[in-house]
Amino acid sequence: MRRIYYRFPTSYDLDFDLPRPFGEVLRCLHTLHDSHSTYRREKELVKRQILVQLATNRMNFEMLDALPPFEDTVTETADLRLIIHDTILSGKGRFPLSEDIFLLRVEDKGGHCECMVVREGDQGTMDATTVRDILKGACP
């Protein structure tokens, strides 16, 4: 069953291929959900949290942890929403830095997947190439 979002834009910010089978890419995205990492930005330590949502009922998205296992039931196409939160960690507390939201379409192309990325809204500081790098890092 395809999991598509009927409002997915027809023009993309970035279109790239992942040399992995469709089911494996979905499993990588499932492990990416609710993951945390840290990196340094100038003199600040920044925590990055990634949340992944899957299209449901062609109009909404649900968090992956609220859904039953889907990797083997979704076929052909999956539309997802990636929410990336960056938070500055300091001795004085935590301060939100940015929230970036991207729509991601993953299409099965046989032995590989085609991925289309679109920024949702105008907030945040990242671009679609950051999402590509995150996905390629999650699916080595």
N, C-alpha and C positions, 0 to 999 in steps of 0.2 A: 504494500500500500504506500502510495506517495504521501509525504507530509509536506504540503506546500502552503504558502501564505499568499493569498490572492492579491494582496497589495504590494508584492515584491516588485521593485522598479524594473523597467525593461532596459535601462542603461546602467552600467556598472562602473564603479571606481577602479576595480581591478579584477582581472580574469586570469586565472593560473591553473596549472595542473598539479595534482599530487600523484606520484607514482605508486599508489596503494589501492587495493580493492575497496569497494564502497563500504562493506561491513567493517573493515579494519579502520577506515577513516571515522566512521560513526563511533567505534569503540574508543578511538583516540580522543574524540570530542567529549565522550562520556567521562574519561579520566581527567580531562582538562577542566570539567565543571567543578566549581568551588575550590579551585587550586589557588595557592598563594606562593608568591616568590618575592624576593627583595632585590633591589639594585640601588646603586648610588647615583644621585643626580647632584652634581656640584659637591657641596659639603653635606648634603642631606641624604638620609636613608629613606627609601620609598618602598612601601609594600604594595604589591599588585595582586588584586583578587580578580579572578575571571569566573563569571557566571555564564552558563549556557542554557538557553531555552529552545524548545522544539515547537514547531508550528502544530497547532491542534485546531480542528474544525475549520481550517482554511482562513480563519480570521484572528486567532489568538495565539499566544505562546505560553508554554508552561515550563517551569524549571525541570530539569532532567531528573532530579531526585524525587519529584512528585509523580513521575510517570513509571509504569511498569517497564521491564526490560524491552527495548525497542530495536536493538541493533539487528535482530534477525527478521523483524516484521516489516521494517521500512524498506521499500525497494525504489529503484530508479532515481528519485529526487527527494531531498530533505532540505527544508528551509529552517534556519536556526537564527537566533539572535544572541550575539555575544555582548555581554556587559562587562566592561573592564574598569575597575575602580583602582585609582592610585591614591595612596594615603601617605603623607609625610609622617615618619616616626621620629620623635625627638624626646628629649628628657622632660619637656614641658607637656607632652601629650601627643595625641594623634590629630592631624589636621588634614581634611580632604583636599586633594590636589586636583583631581579631575575624574570625570566619568565619561567614558567613550562608549557609544552603542553602535554596533555594526550588525547588519543583516548579512547572512552567509547562506548561499545556495550551493549544495553539493549534489552533483549529478553523476550517476554511474555511467562510465564510458568503457565498460569491459574491465580490463586490467588496471585502469587508472580512473581517477575522478577529476572532473572539472569543477573548480570552485569560483564562485562569483561573490565579490564583497562590495557592499554599499554602506556608506555611513548613514546612520539614521539621526536626523537632526543636525544642528550645527555646534553643539557643545563638545568640549573635549579638545585634546591636543594631538591625538594620534591620527595617522592616515592608514589607508588600507594595506600598505606594505608591512606595517607592524603586525596586522592580523595574519598576513601570509607568513611572516617569520615565526609567529607564535604557533601556527598550525604545522609548519614544517618542523619545528622543534618538538612538537607533541607527537608527530608521526615520523620518526626518523627512518 
